[in-house]
Amino acid sequence: MAATKRPSPAARAAAVCRWLFLPVALPVAAVSAVRAVPADWPVLAVQLVAFTPWLAAPGVAALALAFAGRRRWQQVVAAVLLGCQLLWIFPLDVREPAAEATAVPLVAMTINAELGGADAASIVGMVRDRRVDLLAVEEYTPALERKLTEAGLDQLLPHRVAHAREGAGGAAIYSSYKLRETGVLRGTQFTMPVARLMLGGGSGTDVQVVAVHTLAPVGDAVQQWRVDLAAAGRVDNGTGPLLLAGDFNATYDHHEFRSLLAGTDGTRSLVDVAASLGMRLVPTWPMRDYRLPGVTLDHLVTSPDIRGSNYSVERVPGTDHAAVVATLHIRGS
């Protein structure tokens, strides 16, 4: 009887790679489908798509396994999946406003204070060091309001529109320029104040500012999250500059966020400052507590007549969100 010929070590290794390919590639394929199709996906899909940029690593691993496993169909699938990841990491639809020689500079900052627990002295120190002109605070509580005043914020930014609330529902806008409150967004879970910032100084330019804080897409809240994002996207800025600053609880990979940028009719062009400067992958959450890869939930979003520069993400003690700071160059009228 002839002895059974055993597969070579190389053949056995290739077989193992072919089997390993499936559990590595399938999650990439599933999340890629959610990223590619602009549908009202269920809550788990919405949460997973936020981590799309991190799928590049298993995408590379899937491609390596496909070539080691010597299966052409696996190689093709892995190449397509990795190509999609690269396209989404470096998206082609990012809007980049043109520079303006007559632009008025405004340093803007936003911070989610996590139930008012953010360290007030650190916030005020950052405002002082970065010479911040406008500050939006989410999860703004009465206790945090008092602590910010005691830390000297009122001397640096004397004008404010404040809606302090216990818990996560409050928000405030502080400014070195005059502010006039014009209302709050309707139908949102948390208070999102709207104010008119008057730059003055002969520029003749007013900026409409909204402190944005959408409900997180957790459990049954995913539909309210969509309502909140849509409300922010419907803000009517008329013909003047617009700034939406805050915790959107959404990344550029969520089609709901990209729809906000495009507008409901696809004709209005808003700009995500981080994306326009090639820094959209710098995470703003979680800074602590959660063992999760970092994602970018906090944004400065502007009308196209505002150009951003000097963008940075800064840690603040006492909150799981980072502060986002940038210089905005606002076209004068």
N, C-alpha and C positions, 0 to 999 in steps of 0.2 A: 504493500500500500504506500502510495506516494505521500510524503509529508506535506501538510497544509502550509502554504507559503504565508508567512506573517507579513503584514504591512511594514514598511520601513518606518523608522522614527520620524522622518520628514512627512510621510503620508499621514501618520497618526496625528502629528502636530497640526497639519492642515485640516484634518477632520475636526479637531477640537476648536480650531479657529472658526470653522464654518458654523458650529453649534453656538459658539459664544457670540457670533455676529448678531444673532436674532435678539437676545436680551439687551444688547448694547444699542442696536439700531432702532428697535421698536419705539422706545420712549422719545427718541429724537424725531422719528417720523410722526408720532402722535402730536407732539407739541408743534412741530412744523406745520401740520395740517391746520391747527388752531390759528397759528400766526398768519397763515396764507389766506384763510377764508374769513372774511369780515362778517361773522354771524354773531347772534346773541348766544354765546356759548354758556354752559352751566358754570357754576361758581368754581369748581375744581379746575376746569380748563382756563378760566380767567386768571386764577392764581398762578398756575403753572406757566402760562405764557409770559408772565413778568420776568421769568428766569431764562428767557430765550437766549440771551448772549452767552450764558454758561453752557449751552448745548454744543458749542463749538468743540469743546474738549472730547465728549463722547462721539461727536461727529468725526473727529480725526481718528479716534480709536476704532470706530466702525470701519473707516477706510483702510486702516492698517490690517485689521482682521480679515477684511474682504480680499486683500491682495495676498495675505498669508494663507488664506483658505482656498485660493485659486478657483473661485467661482465668479464667472464673468457677470452674472446678474447681480450678485452681491456688490461687485465693484461699481457697477453702474448706479445702483441704488445709493451706495455710500457716497459716491461722487456728487450725485444730485443733492443729497441731504446736506453735505458739507458746503456745496455751492450756495444753497439757500441760506445757510448760517452766515456765510461771508457777506452775502447781499444784505442781510438784515443787520449785521454788525456795521456795515458801511452803506447805509441806505442811500438810494438815489433821489429820494423825494424830500430831502432836507432843504428847507428854504434858508437862503443866506442873504440878508438885506445888504444893500450897497452902502458903502461909507458915505457920510455927508460932511462936507467941509464946514458947514454952519451948525453942526449938531451941538446941543446943550448936554453936558455930562450930568448924569445922576447915578449915584451909587445906591443900588437896591439890595436888600437882604430879606430873606424869609426864613422862619424857623418854626417848626412844630414843637411846642413846649412840653408835650406829653403830660396832659392833665395838669399843666402849670408847674411841673416839677423841674423844668430847666433852670440852671443856675443863672440867676438874674445878673450877678456881677460879671459873669463871663459874657453874657449877651451885651451888656453895656460896654465892657472892655473891647469887644469886637467892633461895636458901633463906633467907638472912639478911635480905635487903631485903623480901621478901614475907612474912616470918615464917611460913614453911611449917611445918606440923605433921606432914605425911606426904608422903613422896617415893617414887614407884615408878620404878625405873630398868630399862630393857630393854637387851639387848646389853651386859650387865654382865660385865666381864672382871676377872681377878685384878689386872691392872695398874691398871684404873680404880678398883678397890676401894682399892688402896694410895694412889692420887693423891687420892681423896676424903678419906681419913683424914688425909693430910698437909695438905690444904687446910682442915681443921677441921670437916668435916661431923659427926664423932662428938660434938663439943661441942654442936652445935646439935640434932642428932637422934641421941641416944645409943642408941636401941633399933633393932635391925635383924633382918630375916630375909633372909639372903643366900645366893644360889646362883651364885657366880662361875664362869663357863665361858669358855674361849677361843672366839673367834668370836662368833656371834650368839645362842647358846643360853642365856646366863645372865640372871638377873633378881634384883632385890633390892627390899625394902621397908624404908625408914627411917622412924623416927617419934620425935616428942618424947614420946609416950605409950608405955606398955608394950605389947609385942607378944608374942603367943604363936603360934608356927607350928602350923598344923593340917593341913599336907600340901601336895601339889601336884596340879594337874589331871592326870588320866590321859589317855593317848592323844594328847597334843599333841607337836608337833615340838620346840618350845622349852620350857624350864622355866617354868612359871607358878605361883609360890608362892602359897599361901593362908595368911592370918594373921588372928588375932583381935586387934583393936586395942581396948584397954581405956581408955576415956576417963576413968573414975574421977571424982574431984572431986564425988562425990555425985550425979552424973547417972544412975548405974546403967545406962549405955548402953555396949554393946560394938558394934563395927562389924566385919563380916567384909570383908577387903580381899583382892583378887586382883590381882597384877601380870600384866597380859595382854600377850602377844606372839604373834600368830598368824603362821604362815608366809605369805609374800607369794604371791599367786596368779600365779605365773610358771611357764610350761611345764607340766610334769606335776604341779606342786604344788597345782593348784587344788582338787583333792579333799581334800588334807590341810588346806588353808585352811578349807574348809567344816567339816571335822572339828574343827579348832581353835576356830572360832567357836561351833559347837554345844556343845563342852565348856564354854566360858565361859558360854554361855547356860543350862547345866544346873546351875550352882552353886546349892546349896541354902542359902539364907540363913535358913531357918526363919521366925521372926517378927521378926527384928531387921534393922537397917540393913545394906546391902550396897553396897560400892564396887568396881567393876571399873575399873582405871586402867591405861592403856597404849596400845600400838600395835596396833590391831585390823586394820591393813592393809585396812580397809573404810570406806566412806562411808555416809551415810544413804541413798544411792541404791541400795545393794546390798540386795536382798531378804533375803540371809542376815543382814545386820546388823539389819534391822528385825525379822526373826524372833527374833533374840537378845533384842531389847527386849520383844517380845510374849510370849516363852516358847513352848515346844513346843505347849501346849494353848491358847494365845491368851488365857489368863486372867491371867498375871502381867504387871505393868506395870513395866518398867524405864525409866529416864529418861536420855536423852543430855543432859548438862548444857548443852552448847553449843547444841543445837537448842532446848531449853526456854527459853533466853535470847535466841533469835533470832540466834545467832552461828555457826550450823553451817557457813556458807560461808567462814569465816576459815580459810585453808589452813594445814596443819601440815607439808606435804611437797609437793615437794622444796624445801628451803631453799638448795640449791646442787647442782652437778654436772649435773643434768638440765635440758634445755631443754623443760620441760613446764609446762602450766598447773598452778597449785597446787590441791591437793585436801586434804580433811580426813580423815586416817587415824588420828590420835591422839585418844583420847576419855577423858572421865570419865563413867562410866555408873553410875547409882545406883538404889537402890530408891526407891519413891515417897514414903517418909517422910524423904527428904533433899531439901532445896531448895538450888539453887545461886545464887551471885551473884559479882560481881567477876571474871568470866571473862576470861582474856587468853591470848594466844599470844605466846611470847617466843623470839626467836632465840638459839641457843647455838652458839658457835664449835666447829668440829670434828665436827659432825654434820649430816646432811641433813634431820633432823627438828627441828621446833620443840618447845619445852616448852609444856605446857598447864597453866595454874594457875587455880584457882577456890576461892572460899570455899564450903564446904558447911555448911548449917545442918541439924543432925541432931536429929530429934525425940527428946526425952528420955523415958525410960520412967517 
